[in-house]
């Protein structure tokens, strides 16, 4: 017996990916004038929770939040060099390959990292940790000592459908100040 067309049509899933972003330690603090998605600290107590869903506007220029974050820093701020960015790019590819994932597009700047990841689970925090941890270890080995390279957390944008993936890849490809990039699991230097 033939299956109705709608049965098989409903089984087709849209392509899925993640746009993962994280910052270098101390270089893009909550409250930054360029925009941020972290919690905003309130002067009189408490916090206004982060808004990081699709279409959510970025918050910007909250001096109290920025000053508190700067005062809580325990390590020196990190700006990646071209050599370090290339090392991170290679690490992202290797970590993804080991897990059967694919870095469709990546951009490594002095103060932050973007990566469009495909063939991955619908688990942004888990995918991000699987990229940040190995790159943290590789950078520390390359530089001859352990240090804090990344800020805690990051952003996970869920990309549902081909158009969302293409838009994210284009956004990543246009990053200003790129020190190293990734195009379909290959590192390139701009």
Secondary structure per residue as TSV (DSSP state, phi and psi in degrees):
chain	resnum	aa	ss	phi	psi
A	1	X	-	360.0	129.2
A	2	X	-	-73.3	142.4
A	3	X	-	-83.1	140.7
A	4	X	-	-59.9	149.0
A	5	X	H	-56.8	-34.3
A	6	X	H	-71.3	-26.6
A	7	X	H	-62.1	-50.0
A	8	X	H	-72.4	-33.8
A	9	X	H	-61.5	-39.5
A	10	X	H	-71.9	-19.1
A	11	X	H	-80.5	-14.6
A	12	X	-	-76.0	122.2
A	13	X	-	-94.9	148.8
A	14	X	-	-70.5	149.6
A	15	X	-	-58.2	146.9
A	16	X	E	-130.9	144.9
A	17	X	E	-157.9	177.5
A	18	X	E	-130.4	137.3
A	19	X	E	-100.2	108.1
A	20	X	E	-101.3	133.2
A	21	X	E	-135.5	139.1
A	22	X	E	-148.7	163.1
A	23	X	E	-112.2	157.5
A	24	X	B	-73.7	148.7
A	25	X	T	-56.7	125.0
A	26	X	T	78.2	5.3
A	27	X	S	-104.3	-12.2
A	28	X	S	-145.2	79.5
A	29	X	-	-79.0	154.7
A	30	X	T	-54.5	137.6
A	31	X	T	94.7	-2.2
A	32	X	-	-59.6	143.6
A	33	X	T	-65.5	-24.1
A	34	X	T	-74.4	-12.7
A	35	X	-	114.1	154.3
A	36	X	B	-160.8	163.1
A	37	X	-	-121.2	4.4
A	38	X	S	-73.0	172.1
A	39	X	-	-58.6	148.6
A	40	X	E	-102.1	124.7
A	41	X	E	-79.7	135.8
A	42	X	-	-95.7	139.8
A	43	X	T	-56.0	-39.2
A	44	X	T	-94.5	-0.8
A	45	X	S	132.0	146.3
A	46	X	-	85.4	-166.8
A	47	X	E	-151.7	155.0
A	48	X	E	-101.3	115.6
A	49	X	-	-60.9	149.2
A	50	X	-	-60.4	150.8
A	51	X	-	-122.6	105.6
A	52	X	-	-132.0	26.7
A	53	X	S	-83.5	165.3
A	54	X	T	-55.2	131.2
A	55	X	T	83.3	-4.0
A	56	X	-	-70.1	135.5
A	57	X	-	-73.1	150.8
A	58	X	-	-77.5	146.2
A	59	X	B	-87.0	157.6
A	60	X	-	-151.2	146.9
A	61	X	-	55.9	60.6
A	62	X	-	-107.7	94.4
A	63	X	H	-57.1	-43.2
A	64	X	H	-61.4	-46.2
A	65	X	H	-62.6	-45.2
A	66	X	H	-63.4	-45.4
A	67	X	H	-64.9	-39.7
A	68	X	H	-64.4	-43.0
A	69	X	H	-63.7	-43.7
A	70	X	H	-62.0	-41.2
A	71	X	H	-66.9	-22.6
A	72	X	T	-91.5	-4.5
A	73	X	-	-61.8	134.3
A	74	X	-	-108.8	-10.2
A	75	X	S	-133.3	166.0
A	76	X	-	-68.6	146.6
A	77	X	-	-64.9	152.1
A	78	X	-	-115.9	129.6
A	79	X	-	-122.1	122.1
A	80	X	-	-71.5	145.8
A	81	X	-	-90.7	170.9
A	82	X	H	-60.0	-42.0
A	83	X	H	-63.3	-43.1
A	84	X	H	-66.3	-39.8
A	85	X	H	-62.2	-41.9
A	86	X	H	-63.5	-42.3
A	87	X	H	-58.6	-44.7
A	88	X	H	-64.1	-44.4
A	89	X	H	-57.3	-46.0
A	90	X	H	-63.4	-38.4
A	91	X	H	-65.1	-40.6
A	92	X	H	-62.5	-41.1
A	93	X	H	-64.4	-47.0
A	94	X	H	-63.9	-43.4
A	95	X	H	-63.8	-38.8
A	96	X	H	-68.7	-45.9
A	97	X	H	-58.7	-42.2
A	98	X	H	-62.4	-23.8
A	99	X	T	-106.3	7.4
A	100	X	T	73.9	23.4
A	101	X	-	-106.1	172.4
A	102	X	E	-136.0	130.0
A	103	X	E	-87.5	103.2
A	104	X	E	-71.5	-44.0
A	105	X	E	-152.4	140.3
A	106	X	E	-143.9	151.5
A	107	X	E	-140.9	127.4
A	108	X	E	-117.0	116.4
A	109	X	-	-107.4	174.2
A	110	X	S	-60.1	-32.4
A	111	X	S	-118.1	-1.5
A	112	X	E	-163.5	168.9
A	113	X	E	-130.3	137.2
A	114	X	E	-122.5	140.5
A	115	X	E	-146.9	130.0
A	116	X	E	-96.6	114.5
A	117	X	E	-109.2	130.9
A	118	X	E	-118.0	168.2
A	119	X	S	57.3	42.1
A	120	X	-	-125.9	163.3
A	121	X	-	-73.3	163.4
A	122	X	S	-81.6	62.0
A	123	X	-	-145.2	79.3
A	124	X	H	-52.8	-51.7
A	125	X	H	-59.9	-39.8
A	126	X	H	-66.8	-43.4
A	127	X	H	-64.0	-42.8
A	128	X	H	-62.7	-44.8
A	129	X	H	-60.7	-37.3
A	130	X	H	-69.6	-14.6
A	131	X	H	-97.1	-44.2
A	132	X	H	-68.8	-43.1
A	133	X	H	-58.8	-55.4
A	134	X	H	-61.8	-37.2
A	135	X	H	-69.2	-35.0
A	136	X	H	-58.8	-47.9
A	137	X	H	-65.8	-43.6
A	138	X	H	-64.4	-43.4
A	139	X	H	-61.9	-44.0
A	140	X	H	-62.5	-40.9
A	141	X	H	-63.3	-46.0
A	142	X	H	-62.7	-37.1
A	143	X	H	-90.9	-0.2
A	144	X	T	78.5	23.3
A	145	X	S	176.7	150.3
A	146	X	-	-75.0	138.9
A	147	X	-	-156.5	169.3
A	148	X	-	-86.6	110.5
A	149	X	-	-95.4	-36.0
A	150	X	B	-117.5	153.7
A	151	X	-	-74.8	155.2
A	152	X	S	-68.1	144.3
A	153	X	-	77.7	-152.9
A	154	X	-	151.9	-167.8
A	155	X	E	-117.0	139.1
A	156	X	E	-125.6	107.8
A	157	X	E	-101.3	121.8
A	158	X	E	-83.9	124.4
A	159	X	E	-107.4	107.7
A	160	X	E	-111.6	108.3
A	161	X	S	107.0	155.9
A	162	X	H	-60.8	-40.6
A	163	X	H	-63.2	-41.4
A	164	X	H	-63.9	-40.3
A	165	X	H	-66.1	-45.7
A	166	X	H	-63.3	-41.1
A	167	X	H	-62.3	-43.8
A	168	X	H	-65.3	-42.1
A	169	X	H	-62.8	-39.6
A	170	X	H	-65.8	-42.6
A	171	X	H	-57.9	-46.8
A	172	X	H	-65.1	-41.4
A	173	X	H	-63.9	-26.0
A	174	X	T	-91.3	9.1
A	175	X	-	-62.5	131.8
A	176	X	T	-78.3	144.7
A	177	X	T	74.6	22.1
A	178	X	-	-64.7	126.9
A	179	X	S	-91.7	-32.5
A	180	X	E	-151.4	151.6
A	181	X	E	-134.7	167.2
A	182	X	E	-130.3	131.5
A	183	X	E	-130.6	110.6
A	184	X	T	47.3	57.6
A	185	X	T	69.2	20.2
A	186	X	E	-126.2	132.8
A	187	X	E	-81.4	140.5
A	188	X	E	-137.0	154.0
A	189	X	-	-110.9	121.7
A	190	X	-	-67.2	360.0
